[in-house]
Amino acid sequence: MKIILQKSVLLVLILIVSNGYSNKKSDNNYDLKTIEVTIKKKKWIGVWDYSVQDVPPEYSSGVLHITKKKKVYKVQLELPNGNLSASRVTVKKNKLTFSVDIEGSAVDVALVMDRDSFTGESYTPDGTFMLEGKRRM
């Protein structure tokens, strides 16, 4: 039992350091799905490439930089014409919401993550637009 516990702790540490996870069983039959829950809280942190449908080209794609300091998440959008900082950032499990000011209008964004990709919507005065993105590896 002690050896199994030691191997489990080692496996968790390796996964946390590598920020990787899997739904497959490993060779030693440990269920890695359980370990995914351990690293779930930090899964939004990182760099994400995204695209938005049916918007002007300068806003149709960019990069999300998501960081967390203490218990506060920050989102920075990197666009071809410059960077924008998001406000009202919240994370609840696999959902990320934030607001960003684009050309004087508030745009609210809601994203839902599925492992290393996300889908979502942006709510603007001109309508609702679909987003999708993938984590940079």
N, CA, C and O atoms as a GROMACS GRO file, in nm:
protein
  548
    1MET      N    1   0.082  -0.120   0.000
    1MET     CA    2   0.000   0.000   0.000
    1MET      C    3   0.087   0.126   0.000
    1MET      O    4   0.056   0.223  -0.069
    2LYS      N    5   0.197   0.123   0.078
    2LYS     CA    6   0.286   0.237   0.088
    2LYS      C    7   0.351   0.266  -0.048
    2LYS      O    8   0.366   0.382  -0.086
    3ILE      N    9   0.388   0.162  -0.121
    3ILE     CA   10   0.450   0.178  -0.254
    3ILE      C   11   0.350   0.239  -0.352
    3ILE      O   12   0.385   0.326  -0.431
    4ILE      N   13   0.226   0.194  -0.346
    4ILE     CA   14   0.122   0.248  -0.435
    4ILE      C   15   0.101   0.396  -0.404
    4ILE      O   16   0.088   0.476  -0.497
    5LEU      N   17   0.097   0.433  -0.278
    5LEU     CA   18   0.080   0.573  -0.239
    5LEU      C   19   0.197   0.658  -0.289
    5LEU      O   20   0.176   0.767  -0.341
    6GLN      N   21   0.320   0.607  -0.272
    6GLN     CA   22   0.437   0.680  -0.318
    6GLN      C   23   0.434   0.699  -0.470
    6GLN      O   24   0.464   0.808  -0.520
    7LYS      N   25   0.396   0.595  -0.543
    7LYS     CA   26   0.389   0.605  -0.690
    7LYS      C   27   0.278   0.702  -0.732
    7LYS      O   28   0.293   0.775  -0.830
    8SER      N   29   0.168   0.702  -0.658
    8SER     CA   30   0.059   0.794  -0.690
    8SER      C   31   0.101   0.939  -0.670
    8SER      O   32   0.072   1.024  -0.753
    9VAL      N   33   0.170   0.966  -0.559
    9VAL     CA   34   0.218   1.102  -0.532
    9VAL      C   35   0.317   1.145  -0.639
    9VAL      O   36   0.310   1.258  -0.687
   10LEU      N   37   0.408   1.057  -0.677
   10LEU     CA   38   0.505   1.087  -0.782
   10LEU      C   39   0.435   1.116  -0.914
   10LEU      O   40   0.472   1.210  -0.985
   11LEU      N   41   0.335   1.037  -0.946
   11LEU     CA   42   0.261   1.057  -1.071
   11LEU      C   43   0.189   1.192  -1.071
   11LEU      O   44   0.188   1.262  -1.172
   12VAL      N   45   0.128   1.228  -0.958
   12VAL     CA   46   0.060   1.357  -0.947
   12VAL      C   47   0.159   1.471  -0.967
   12VAL      O   48   0.131   1.566  -1.039
   13LEU      N   49   0.275   1.462  -0.903
   13LEU     CA   50   0.377   1.567  -0.917
   13LEU      C   51   0.424   1.580  -1.061
   13LEU      O   52   0.440   1.692  -1.110
   14ILE      N   53   0.446   1.470  -1.128
   14ILE     CA   54   0.487   1.474  -1.269
   14ILE      C   55   0.380   1.541  -1.353
   14ILE      O   56   0.412   1.624  -1.439
   15LEU      N   57   0.255   1.508  -1.330
   15LEU     CA   58   0.146   1.568  -1.408
   15LEU      C   59   0.132   1.716  -1.380
   15LEU      O   60   0.105   1.794  -1.472
   16ILE      N   61   0.148   1.757  -1.256
   16ILE     CA   62   0.136   1.898  -1.223
   16ILE      C   63   0.248   1.977  -1.289
   16ILE      O   64   0.225   2.083  -1.346
   17VAL      N   65   0.369   1.926  -1.281
   17VAL     CA   66   0.483   1.995  -1.340
   17VAL      C   67   0.470   2.002  -1.491
   17VAL      O   68   0.500   2.106  -1.551
   18SER      N   69   0.424   1.897  -1.553
   18SER     CA   70   0.412   1.897  -1.700
   18SER      C   71   0.282   1.959  -1.746
   18SER      O   72   0.264   1.983  -1.866
   19ASN      N   73   0.188   1.987  -1.652
   19ASN     CA   74   0.057   2.045  -1.682
   19ASN      C   75  -0.017   1.959  -1.784
   19ASN      O   76  -0.092   2.011  -1.866
   20GLY      N   77   0.005   1.830  -1.780
   20GLY     CA   78  -0.061   1.739  -1.873
   20GLY      C   79  -0.159   1.650  -1.802
   20GLY      O   80  -0.152   1.634  -1.680
   21TYR      N   81  -0.247   1.593  -1.875
   21TYR     CA   82  -0.341   1.498  -1.821
   21TYR      C   83  -0.395   1.413  -1.933
   21TYR      O   84  -0.379   1.445  -2.051
   22SER      N   85  -0.460   1.304  -1.896
   22SER     CA   86  -0.509   1.210  -1.995
   22SER      C   87  -0.629   1.137  -1.938
   22SER      O   88  -0.645   1.127  -1.817
   23ASN      N   89  -0.711   1.086  -2.025
   23ASN     CA   90  -0.823   1.002  -1.981
   23ASN      C   91  -0.790   0.855  -1.999
   23ASN      O   92  -0.874   0.770  -1.968
   24LYS      N   93  -0.672   0.822  -2.046
   24LYS     CA   94  -0.632   0.684  -2.067
   24LYS      C   95  -0.578   0.627  -1.938
   24LYS      O   96  -0.536   0.699  -1.848
   25LYS      N   97  -0.581   0.495  -1.932
   25LYS     CA   98  -0.517   0.427  -1.820
   25LYS      C   99  -0.369   0.416  -1.852
   25LYS      O  100  -0.332   0.390  -1.967
   26SER      N  101  -0.284   0.437  -1.754
   26SER     CA  102  -0.141   0.423  -1.775
   26SER      C  103  -0.104   0.276  -1.767
   26SER      O  104  -0.187   0.192  -1.734
   27ASP      N  105   0.022   0.246  -1.797
   27ASP     CA  106   0.069   0.108  -1.795
   27ASP      C  107   0.054   0.043  -1.658
   27ASP      O  108   0.032  -0.078  -1.649
   28ASN      N  109   0.065   0.121  -1.552
   28ASN     CA  110   0.054   0.063  -1.419
   28ASN      C  111  -0.090   0.067  -1.367
   28ASN      O  112  -0.114   0.049  -1.247
   29ASN      N  113  -0.186   0.089  -1.456
   29ASN     CA  114  -0.329   0.083  -1.428
   29ASN      C  115  -0.381   0.187  -1.330
   29ASN      O  116  -0.489   0.168  -1.274
   30TYR      N  117  -0.308   0.297  -1.307
   30TYR     CA  118  -0.361   0.406  -1.228
   30TYR      C  119  -0.457   0.483  -1.316
   30TYR      O  120  -0.428   0.509  -1.432
   31ASP      N  121  -0.569   0.520  -1.262
   31ASP     CA  122  -0.668   0.594  -1.337
   31ASP      C  123  -0.631   0.742  -1.334
   31ASP      O  124  -0.648   0.808  -1.232
   32LEU      N  125  -0.581   0.794  -1.446
   32LEU     CA  126  -0.536   0.933  -1.451
   32LEU      C  127  -0.652   1.030  -1.454
   32LEU      O  128  -0.631   1.150  -1.434
   33LYS      N  129  -0.772   0.984  -1.476
   33LYS     CA  130  -0.889   1.070  -1.476
   33LYS      C  131  -0.906   1.136  -1.339
   33LYS      O  132  -0.946   1.252  -1.331
   34THR      N  133  -0.877   1.065  -1.234
   34THR     CA  134  -0.889   1.120  -1.100
   34THR      C  135  -0.788   1.231  -1.077
   34THR      O  136  -0.818   1.327  -1.007
   35ILE      N  137  -0.672   1.219  -1.134
   35ILE     CA  138  -0.568   1.318  -1.118
   35ILE      C  139  -0.604   1.446  -1.191
   35ILE      O  140  -0.561   1.554  -1.150
   36GLU      N  141  -0.681   1.438  -1.298
   36GLU     CA  142  -0.724   1.557  -1.372
   36GLU      C  143  -0.794   1.655  -1.280
   36GLU      O  144  -0.778   1.776  -1.296
   37VAL      N  145  -0.871   1.607  -1.185
   37VAL     CA  146  -0.943   1.692  -1.091
   37VAL      C  147  -0.843   1.771  -1.006
   37VAL      O  148  -0.870   1.885  -0.970
   38THR      N  149  -0.730   1.712  -0.973
   38THR     CA  150  -0.630   1.779  -0.891
   38THR      C  151  -0.577   1.905  -0.956
   38THR      O  152  -0.554   2.004  -0.886
   39ILE      N  153  -0.558   1.907  -1.087
   39ILE     CA  154  -0.500   2.023  -1.154
   39ILE      C  155  -0.607   2.111  -1.219
   39ILE      O  156  -0.573   2.208  -1.288
   40LYS      N  157  -0.732   2.080  -1.198
   40LYS     CA  158  -0.842   2.151  -1.263
   40LYS      C  159  -0.843   2.302  -1.235
   40LYS      O  160  -0.875   2.380  -1.324
   41LYS      N  161  -0.810   2.343  -1.115
   41LYS     CA  162  -0.820   2.484  -1.077
   41LYS      C  163  -0.729   2.574  -1.160
   41LYS      O  164  -0.760   2.691  -1.178
   42LYS      N  165  -0.617   2.522  -1.209
   42LYS     CA  166  -0.524   2.605  -1.282
   42LYS      C  167  -0.534   2.585  -1.433
   42LYS      O  168  -0.448   2.634  -1.506
   43LYS      N  169  -0.634   2.516  -1.480
   43LYS     CA  170  -0.636   2.481  -1.621
   43LYS      C  171  -0.660   2.599  -1.715
   43LYS      O  172  -0.624   2.589  -1.832
   44TRP      N  173  -0.718   2.708  -1.671
   44TRP     CA  174  -0.737   2.823  -1.758
   44TRP      C  175  -0.609   2.902  -1.778
   44TRP      O  176  -0.594   2.973  -1.878
   45ILE      N  177  -0.515   2.890  -1.685
   45ILE     CA  178  -0.392   2.967  -1.692
   45ILE      C  179  -0.311   2.924  -1.813
   45ILE      O  180  -0.287   2.805  -1.835
   46GLY      N  181  -0.269   3.023  -1.892
   46GLY     CA  182  -0.188   2.992  -2.009
   46GLY      C  183  -0.217   3.086  -2.123
   46GLY      O  184  -0.277   3.192  -2.107
   47VAL      N  185  -0.174   3.042  -2.240
   47VAL     CA  186  -0.189   3.122  -2.362
   47VAL      C  187  -0.279   3.044  -2.458
   47VAL      O  188  -0.260   2.925  -2.482
   48TRP      N  189  -0.378   3.115  -2.512
   48TRP     CA  190  -0.480   3.054  -2.597
   48TRP      C  191  -0.493   3.132  -2.727
   48TRP      O  192  -0.505   3.255  -2.725
   49ASP      N  193  -0.491   3.063  -2.840
   49ASP     CA  194  -0.522   3.124  -2.969
   49ASP      C  195  -0.673   3.113  -2.988
   49ASP      O  196  -0.733   3.010  -2.959
   50TYR      N  197  -0.735   3.220  -3.036
   50TYR     CA  198  -0.879   3.215  -3.054
   50TYR      C  199  -0.920   3.281  -3.185
   50TYR      O  200  -0.845   3.357  -3.246
   51SER      N  201  -1.043   3.251  -3.226
   51SER     CA  202  -1.101   3.317  -3.343
   51SER      C  203  -1.248   3.346  -3.314
   51SER      O  204  -1.314   3.275  -3.239
   52VAL      N  205  -1.297   3.452  -3.377
   52VAL     CA  206  -1.435   3.495  -3.361
   52VAL      C  207  -1.497   3.502  -3.499
   52VAL      O  208  -1.436   3.552  -3.593
   53GLN      N  209  -1.617   3.451  -3.512
   53GLN     CA  210  -1.686   3.449  -3.641
   53GLN      C  211  -1.763   3.579  -3.665
   53GLN      O  212  -1.817   3.640  -3.573
   54ASP      N  213  -1.768   3.619  -3.793
   54ASP     CA  214  -1.854   3.728  -3.840
   54ASP      C  215  -1.826   3.865  -3.776
   54ASP      O  216  -1.919   3.942  -3.751
   55VAL      N  217  -1.699   3.894  -3.749
   55VAL     CA  218  -1.661   4.025  -3.696
   55VAL      C  219  -1.557   4.087  -3.788
   55VAL      O  220  -1.502   4.017  -3.873
   56PRO      N  221  -1.528   4.217  -3.775
   56PRO     CA  222  -1.425   4.279  -3.858
   56PRO      C  223  -1.291   4.205  -3.843
   56PRO      O  224  -1.261   4.152  -3.736
   57PRO      N  225  -1.211   4.202  -3.951
   57PRO     CA  226  -1.086   4.125  -3.949
   57PRO      C  227  -0.992   4.157  -3.832
   57PRO      O  228  -0.926   4.067  -3.780
   58GLU      N  229  -0.987   4.283  -3.790
   58GLU     CA  230  -0.895   4.319  -3.682
   58GLU      C  231  -0.935   4.257  -3.548
   58GLU      O  232  -0.855   4.258  -3.454
   59TYR      N  233  -1.057   4.205  -3.536
   59TYR     CA  234  -1.103   4.141  -3.413
   59TYR      C  235  -1.132   3.992  -3.432
   59TYR      O  236  -1.176   3.926  -3.338
   60SER      N  237  -1.109   3.939  -3.552
   60SER     CA  238  -1.149   3.802  -3.581
   60SER      C  239  -1.058   3.695  -3.522
   60SER      O  240  -1.098   3.580  -3.512
   61SER      N  241  -0.936   3.731  -3.484
   61SER     CA  242  -0.848   3.634  -3.419
   61SER      C  243  -0.751   3.707  -3.329
   61SER      O  244  -0.724   3.826  -3.346
   62GLY      N  245  -0.699   3.634  -3.233
   62GLY     CA  246  -0.604   3.693  -3.140
   62GLY      C  247  -0.554   3.590  -3.042
   62GLY      O  248  -0.568   3.469  -3.063
   63VAL      N  249  -0.495   3.639  -2.936
   63VAL     CA  250  -0.438   3.553  -2.834
   63VAL      C  251  -0.487   3.598  -2.698
   63VAL      O  252  -0.483   3.717  -2.665
   64LEU      N  253  -0.534   3.503  -2.618
   64LEU     CA  254  -0.572   3.530  -2.479
   64LEU      C  255  -0.456   3.490  -2.389
   64LEU      O  256  -0.406   3.378  -2.397
   65HIS      N  257  -0.414   3.581  -2.303
   65HIS     CA  258  -0.313   3.551  -2.203
   65HIS      C  259  -0.386   3.550  -2.069
   65HIS      O  260  -0.437   3.653  -2.026
   66ILE      N  261  -0.391   3.434  -2.004
   66ILE     CA  262  -0.463   3.423  -1.878
   66ILE      C  263  -0.363   3.390  -1.767
   66ILE      O  264  -0.289   3.292  -1.774
   67THR      N  265  -0.364   3.475  -1.665
   67THR     CA  266  -0.274   3.456  -1.552
   67THR      C  267  -0.355   3.458  -1.422
   67THR      O  268  -0.472   3.499  -1.420
   68LYS      N  269  -0.291   3.413  -1.316
   68LYS     CA  270  -0.355   3.416  -1.185
   68LYS      C  271  -0.250   3.449  -1.082
   68LYS      O  272  -0.147   3.383  -1.072
   69LYS      N  273  -0.277   3.553  -1.005
   69LYS     CA  274  -0.188   3.592  -0.896
   69LYS      C  275  -0.271   3.591  -0.769
   69LYS      O  276  -0.371   3.662  -0.758
   70LYS      N  277  -0.228   3.511  -0.674
   70LYS     CA  278  -0.306   3.483  -0.554
   70LYS      C  279  -0.439   3.423  -0.598
   70LYS      O  280  -0.438   3.314  -0.656
   71LYS      N  281  -0.550   3.487  -0.575
   71LYS     CA  282  -0.679   3.432  -0.617
   71LYS      C  283  -0.743   3.514  -0.728
   71LYS      O  284  -0.862   3.500  -0.756
   72VAL      N  285  -0.664   3.600  -0.792
   72VAL     CA  286  -0.718   3.691  -0.893
   72VAL      C  287  -0.670   3.652  -1.032
   72VAL      O  288  -0.550   3.647  -1.060
   73TYR      N  289  -0.767   3.624  -1.119
   73TYR     CA  290  -0.737   3.595  -1.258
   73TYR      C  291  -0.729   3.724  -1.338
   73TYR      O  292  -0.804   3.819  -1.311
   74LYS      N  293  -0.640   3.728  -1.435
   74LYS     CA  294  -0.630   3.841  -1.527
   74LYS      C  295  -0.630   3.788  -1.669
   74LYS      O  296  -0.571   3.684  -1.698
   75VAL      N  297  -0.698   3.862  -1.757
   75VAL     CA  298  -0.705   3.825  -1.898
   75VAL      C  299  -0.657   3.943  -1.981
   75VAL      O  300  -0.701   4.056  -1.962
   76GLN      N  301  -0.567   3.916  -2.070
   76GLN     CA  302  -0.514   4.016  -2.164
   76GLN      C  303  -0.539   3.963  -2.305
   76GLN      O  304  -0.502   3.850  -2.336
   77LEU      N  305  -0.602   4.044  -2.390
   77LEU     CA  306  -0.624   4.007  -2.529
   77LEU      C  307  -0.514   4.070  -2.614
   77LEU      O  308  -0.491   4.190  -2.608
   78GLU      N  309  -0.449   3.988  -2.692
   78GLU     CA  310  -0.347   4.036  -2.785
   78GLU      C  311  -0.409   4.034  -2.924
   78GLU      O  312  -0.442   3.928  -2.978
   79LEU      N  313  -0.424   4.152  -2.982
   79LEU     CA  314  -0.484   4.168  -3.114
   79LEU      C  315  -0.380   4.225  -3.210
   79LEU      O  316  -0.277   4.277  -3.165
   80PRO      N  317  -0.404   4.216  -3.340
   80PRO     CA  318  -0.307   4.272  -3.436
   80PRO      C  319  -0.277   4.420  -3.412
   80PRO      O  320  -0.166   4.466  -3.438
   81ASN      N  321  -0.376   4.496  -3.363
   81ASN     CA  322  -0.358   4.641  -3.344
   81ASN      C  323  -0.324   4.681  -3.201
   81ASN      O  324  -0.325   4.800  -3.169
   82GLY      N  325  -0.294   4.585  -3.113
   82GLY     CA  326  -0.259   4.619  -2.975
   82GLY      C  327  -0.322   4.524  -2.876
   82GLY      O  328  -0.390   4.428  -2.913
   83ASN      N  329  -0.298   4.552  -2.749
   83ASN     CA  330  -0.348   4.466  -2.641
   83ASN      C  331  -0.462   4.534  -2.566
   83ASN      O  332  -0.468   4.656  -2.556
   84LEU      N  333  -0.553   4.452  -2.515
   84LEU     CA  334  -0.665   4.500  -2.434
   84LEU      C  335  -0.668   4.421  -2.304
   84LEU      O  336  -0.651   4.299  -2.305
   85SER      N  337  -0.689   4.489  -2.194
   85SER     CA  338  -0.703   4.422  -2.065
   85SER      C  339  -0.851   4.401  -2.035
   85SER      O  340  -0.933   4.490  -2.058
   86ALA      N  341  -0.883   4.284  -1.986
   86ALA     CA  342  -1.022   4.251  -1.952
   86ALA      C  343  -1.051   4.292  -1.808
   86ALA      O  344  -0.960   4.304  -1.725
   87SER      N  345  -1.178   4.314  -1.780
   87SER     CA  346  -1.223   4.343  -1.644
   87SER      C  347  -1.329   4.240  -1.606
   87SER      O  348  -1.374   4.161  -1.689
   88ARG      N  349  -1.368   4.244  -1.480
   88ARG     CA  350  -1.472   4.152  -1.427
   88ARG      C  351  -1.445   4.006  -1.466
   88ARG      O  352  -1.536   3.937  -1.512
   89VAL      N  353  -1.322   3.960  -1.448
   89VAL     CA  354  -1.284   3.824  -1.483
   89VAL      C  355  -1.329   3.729  -1.372
   89VAL      O  356  -1.298   3.749  -1.255
   90THR      N  357  -1.403   3.625  -1.411
   90THR     CA  358  -1.444   3.522  -1.315
   90THR      C  359  -1.418   3.384  -1.375
   90THR      O  360  -1.431   3.363  -1.496
   91VAL      N  361  -1.381   3.293  -1.289
   91VAL     CA  362  -1.360   3.153  -1.328
   91VAL      C  363  -1.440   3.067  -1.234
   91VAL      O  364  -1.426   3.077  -1.112
   92LYS      N  365  -1.523   2.982  -1.290
   92LYS     CA  366  -1.600   2.885  -1.213
   92LYS      C  367  -1.591   2.753  -1.286
   92LYS      O  368  -1.657   2.731  -1.388
   93LYS      N  369  -1.508   2.664  -1.232
   93LYS     CA  370  -1.480   2.533  -1.292
   93LYS      C  371  -1.432   2.551  -1.435
   93LYS      O  372  -1.325   2.608  -1.457
   94ASN      N  373  -1.508   2.504  -1.532
   94ASN     CA  374  -1.462   2.512  -1.671
   94ASN      C  375  -1.518   2.634  -1.745
   94ASN      O  376  -1.515   2.639  -1.868
   95LYS      N  377  -1.570   2.733  -1.670
   95LYS     CA  378  -1.628   2.852  -1.732
   95LYS      C  379  -1.547   2.977  -1.697
   95LYS      O  380  -1.512   2.999  -1.582
   96LEU      N  381  -1.518   3.056  -1.799
   96LEU     CA  382  -1.445   3.182  -1.782
   96LEU      C  383  -1.531   3.292  -1.841
   96LEU      O  384  -1.577   3.282  -1.955
   97THR      N  385  -1.552   3.398  -1.765
   97THR     CA  386  -1.624   3.514  -1.816
   97THR      C  387  -1.541   3.639  -1.790
   97THR      O  388  -1.468   3.647  -1.692
   98PHE      N  389  -1.555   3.735  -1.880
   98PHE     CA  390  -1.487   3.863  -1.862
   98PHE      C  391  -1.552   3.966  -1.952
   98PHE      O  392  -1.633   3.933  -2.039
   99SER      N  393  -1.514   4.091  -1.930
   99SER     CA  394  -1.563   4.201  -2.010
   99SER      C  395  -1.443   4.277  -2.064
   99SER      O  396  -1.341   4.289  -1.997
  100VAL      N  397  -1.456   4.329  -2.186
  100VAL     CA  398  -1.348   4.406  -2.246
  100VAL      C  399  -1.409   4.524  -2.321
  100VAL      O  400  -1.516   4.512  -2.381
  101ASP      N  401  -1.341   4.637  -2.318
  101ASP     CA  402  -1.389   4.756  -2.387
  101ASP      C  403  -1.329   4.760  -2.528
  101ASP      O  404  -1.207   4.766  -2.544
  102ILE      N  405  -1.415   4.754  -2.628
  102ILE     CA  406  -1.371   4.760  -2.767
  102ILE      C  407  -1.436   4.880  -2.834
  102ILE      O  408  -1.558   4.886  -2.851
  103GLU      N  409  -1.353   4.974  -2.870
  103GLU     CA  410  -1.398   5.098  -2.936
  103GLU      C  411  -1.511   5.166  -2.858
  103GLU      O  412  -1.608   5.212  -2.918
  104GLY      N  413  -1.497   5.171  -2.726
  104GLY     CA  414  -1.594   5.240  -2.642
  104GLY      C  415  -1.717   5.160  -2.605
  104GLY      O  416  -1.805   5.211  -2.535
  105SER      N  417  -1.727   5.036  -2.649
  105SER     CA  418  -1.841   4.952  -2.616
  105SER      C  419  -1.797   4.833  -2.530
  105SER      O  420  -1.694   4.771  -2.558
  106ALA      N  421  -1.875   4.803  -2.428
  106ALA     CA  422  -1.845   4.687  -2.344
  106ALA      C  423  -1.883   4.559  -2.418
  106ALA      O  424  -1.994   4.547  -2.471
  107VAL      N  425  -1.791   4.466  -2.422
  107VAL     CA  426  -1.815   4.335  -2.483
  107VAL      C  427  -1.797   4.232  -2.373
  107VAL      O  428  -1.688   4.219  -2.315
  108ASP      N  429  -1.904   4.158  -2.344
  108ASP     CA  430  -1.897   4.053  -2.244
  108ASP      C  431  -1.868   3.921  -2.315
  108ASP      O  432  -1.924   3.892  -2.421
  109VAL      N  433  -1.780   3.842  -2.254
  109VAL     CA  434  -1.738   3.716  -2.314
  109VAL      C  435  -1.760   3.604  -2.214
  109VAL      O  436  -1.728   3.617  -2.096
  110ALA      N  437  -1.816   3.492  -2.262
  110ALA     CA  438  -1.836   3.373  -2.179
  110ALA      C  439  -1.779   3.254  -2.255
  110ALA      O  440  -1.818   3.226  -2.368
  111LEU      N  441  -1.685   3.183  -2.190
  111LEU     CA  442  -1.617   3.070  -2.253
  111LEU      C  443  -1.635   2.945  -2.169
  111LEU      O  444  -1.642   2.951  -2.046
  112VAL      N  445  -1.642   2.831  -2.237
  112VAL     CA  446  -1.650   2.702  -2.170
  112VAL      C  447  -1.538   2.615  -2.224
  112VAL      O  448  -1.525   2.596  -2.345
  113MET      N  449  -1.456   2.563  -2.133
  113MET     CA  450  -1.340   2.484  -2.173
  113MET      C  451  -1.372   2.336  -2.178
  113MET      O  452  -1.447   2.282  -2.097
  114ASP      N  453  -1.312   2.272  -2.278
  114ASP     CA  454  -1.312   2.127  -2.288
  114ASP      C  455  -1.168   2.085  -2.312
  114ASP      O  456  -1.122   2.081  -2.426
  115ARG      N  457  -1.098   2.055  -2.206
  115ARG     CA  458  -0.955   2.020  -2.205
  115ARG      C  459  -0.870   2.133  -2.259
  115ARG      O  460  -0.854   2.235  -2.192
  116ASP      N  461  -0.813   2.119  -2.379
  116ASP     CA  462  -0.724   2.220  -2.434
  116ASP      C  463  -0.789   2.303  -2.544
  116ASP      O  464  -0.721   2.356  -2.632
  117SER      N  465  -0.921   2.315  -2.539
  117SER     CA  466  -0.992   2.401  -2.633
  117SER      C  467  -1.112   2.462  -2.561
  117SER      O  468  -1.151   2.416  -2.453
  118PHE      N  469  -1.168   2.565  -2.621
  118PHE     CA  470  -1.288   2.625  -2.564
  118PHE      C  471  -1.380   2.673  -2.675
  118PHE      O  472  -1.338   2.693  -2.789
  119THR      N  473  -1.505   2.691  -2.639
  119THR     CA  474  -1.605   2.754  -2.725
  119THR      C  475  -1.673   2.860  -2.639
  119THR      O  476  -1.668   2.855  -2.516
  120GLY      N  477  -1.737   2.954  -2.705
  120GLY     CA  478  -1.806   3.055  -2.627
  120GLY      C  479  -1.873   3.159  -2.713
  120GLY      O  480  -1.884   3.145  -2.835
  121GLU      N  481  -1.917   3.263  -2.647
  121GLU     CA  482  -1.988   3.372  -2.714
  121GLU      C  483  -1.940   3.506  -2.661
  121GLU      O  484  -1.900   3.519  -2.545
  122SER      N  485  -1.945   3.605  -2.749
  122SER     CA  486  -1.921   3.743  -2.706
  122SER      C  487  -2.049   3.820  -2.732
  122SER      O  488  -2.111   3.808  -2.838
  123TYR      N  489  -2.087   3.900  -2.634
  123TYR     CA  490  -2.212   3.974  -2.640
  123TYR      C  491  -2.178   4.122  -2.659
  123TYR      O  492  -2.119   4.185  -2.572
  124THR      N  493  -2.217   4.176  -2.775
  124THR     CA  494  -2.183   4.312  -2.810
  124THR      C  495  -2.310   4.390  -2.843
  124THR      O  496  -2.416   4.329  -2.858
  125PRO      N  497  -2.303   4.522  -2.853
  125PRO     CA  498  -2.420   4.599  -2.897
  125PRO      C  499  -2.465   4.561  -3.038
  125PRO      O  500  -2.581   4.583  -3.075
  126ASP      N  501  -2.373   4.503  -3.118
  126ASP     CA  502  -2.407   4.461  -3.255
  126ASP      C  503  -2.458   4.319  -3.264
  126ASP      O  504  -2.490   4.273  -3.373
  127GLY      N  505  -2.466   4.248  -3.152
  127GLY     CA  506  -2.514   4.110  -3.155
  127GLY      C  507  -2.422   4.015  -3.080
  127GLY      O  508  -2.326   4.056  -3.016
  128THR      N  509  -2.453   3.887  -3.092
  128THR     CA  510  -2.377   3.781  -3.028
  128THR      C  511  -2.290   3.711  -3.132
  128THR      O  512  -2.336   3.680  -3.242
  129PHE      N  513  -2.163   3.687  -3.097
  129PHE     CA  514  -2.069   3.627  -3.190
  129PHE      C  515  -2.003   3.505  -3.125
  129PHE      O  516  -1.969   3.508  -3.007
  130MET      N  517  -1.985   3.400  -3.203
  130MET     CA  518  -1.928   3.274  -3.154
  130MET      C  519  -1.775   3.280  -3.154
  130MET      O  520  -1.714   3.335  -3.245
  131LEU      N  521  -1.716   3.223  -3.051
  131LEU     CA  522  -1.571   3.214  -3.038
  131LEU      C  523  -1.530   3.068  -3.025
  131LEU      O  524  -1.608   2.983  -2.981
  132GLU      N  525  -1.408   3.040  -3.064
  132GLU     CA  526  -1.347   2.911  -3.034
  132GLU      C  527  -1.198   2.932  -3.020
  132GLU      O  528  -1.142   3.025  -3.078
  133GLY      N  529  -1.135   2.847  -2.943
  133GLY     CA  530  -0.992   2.864  -2.920
  133GLY      C  531  -0.925   2.735  -2.878
  133GLY      O  532  -0.990   2.637  -2.841
  134LYS      N  533  -0.791   2.739  -2.885
  134LYS     CA  534  -0.710   2.624  -2.845
  134LYS      C  535  -0.591   2.674  -2.765
  134LYS      O  536  -0.536   2.782  -2.790
  135ARG      N  537  -0.552   2.594  -2.668
  135ARG     CA  538  -0.436   2.625  -2.585
  135ARG      C  539  -0.310   2.612  -2.668
  135ARG      O  540  -0.295   2.517  -2.746
  136ARG      N  541  -0.219   2.707  -2.652
  136ARG     CA  542  -0.087   2.696  -2.716
  136ARG      C  543  -0.006   2.595  -2.637
  136ARG      O  544  -0.002   2.600  -2.514
  137MET      N  545   0.057   2.507  -2.706
  137MET     CA  546   0.139   2.404  -2.639
  137MET      C  547   0.284   2.444  -2.635
  137MET      O  548   0.367   2.370  -2.583
   0.00000   0.00000   0.00000
